[in-house]
Structures are given as structure tokens and as C-alpha cells.
Amino acid sequence: MSTITAAASGKPVCTLASLDHLVLTVRSLPDTIKFYTEVLGMAHQSFTSPSDPGTTRHALLFGSQKINLHQAGKEFEPKARTALPGTADLCFLANDDVGEVLKKLIEKGIEVLEGGQVVKRTGARSPLRSVYVRDPDGNLIEISNPTVQ
């Protein structure tokens, strides 16, 4: 049973439509890019920021979302107050069946958490079937499929 509450002070300042991007602070750009492209099928993008045209930046693209990557110790401003590698817990919805994903992770020698099996979890919109791994920085990565209720 869950409870959803509205803003306590009346009308909010704004209402949000969706998440455009998030930022991961990483120890190694090459290791992170390799994991997210080769394991999770994301696309790597190099780009320059309009506010700093002399600097090459890196992002990972999937679906209609983007993950910007910041090298630890060389973060772009503004940044999170405590921008540290390995502090994220992310859940991704997969196009592939997580049972098949589990098999492929094991074949690649990637450690699968939670006993190396598919587990049941709760998502934002529905129950999930999930497998858990860690990226090169130790971020918790949940790969999921929604289940029909």
C-alpha cells in the first residue's frame, strides 16, 4: 500500500513533465563508456557545451534520455554538492526480457547481485522483474521489465 501526497503548502512553484538528463561523476570515462555501451547498449556522444566551447564533454544516450558524465575531480559547474563516483542507484527499463539479460550478463562474467537471479521489485508505474549489477564505479544498476498487473 502506498500513499501519494501533494505539496503541503498549496500550489507548487511548477509542475514537472519528465527527466531530461542526469549526471554521473565517474573515475574513468573510458571504463564507464565501455560498460554502458557494451553491456547496456547505450550510445556514446561527445559534445561541446555552449557555455564552454573549448571543452569536450561526454554523454550516454538511450531511449529519449541522456546521462552526462563528469570526470571525478574535473566536474563541470554547477555540480552536485557531493559529486562522488559510486553513489548512484539507477533503474533502467529494458527492451529485452530480463531473463535473457541475466543469461547474457552471466556469460560475460558480470557479477549479478541478489543471488544472481531475477527478482520482483516495485517501479514508478508498475511492479518490475529486475536484475542488479554494479557499474565500474560501484553504482547500483537495476535492469528491469514492467510486469502486467
Order of alpha helices (4+ residues) and beta strands (2+ residues): beta-alpha-beta-beta-beta-beta-alpha-beta-beta-beta
